[in-house]
């Protein structure tokens, strides 16, 4: 009988990039609606991406994939949110769609309720907001072009929100420091 060897050196990333034609697409399309047929709920995926958008370590725009968080069974989102979340994050939705029938459709079906969904850890979002919106005259980080302040919260070990903080921007030579203020 032959032996089976599993190599930790095998990296599926190269295969995935070919499968999704990553050199052409670069990103999952965040458009249309993710619908939950079981609960008759829907999420506008473009709206989700705009609210959840952040910057990854390489400086690329990104967002936490909403389907794994919505359908999780083991509380994995707690790790993504460990360092804190934006004020808009809807962390209470984590795992709420587990086992439900989901589909991505072009048009919101009749009788379905459109819900707000945002999953954004705050550190990557800080960088995104600084790069795209800057700060106001008082030195506070902005979250959009409307002049609204970026705000974030920490979660305790039980997942309960702490106090909301806004962030003062301090530019020091070649770096930026974000100072939370209640």
PyMOL commands that set and color helices and strands:
alter all, ss='L'
color gray80, all
select helices_A, chain A and resi 13-19+22-25+45-52+66-71+77-80+91-93+122-133
alter helices_A, ss='H'
color red, helices_A
select strands_A, chain A and resi 33-36+41-44+54-55+61-62+85-86+102-105+113-114+151-153+165-172+175-181
alter strands_A, ss='S'
color yellow, strands_A
deselect
rebuild
show_as cartoon
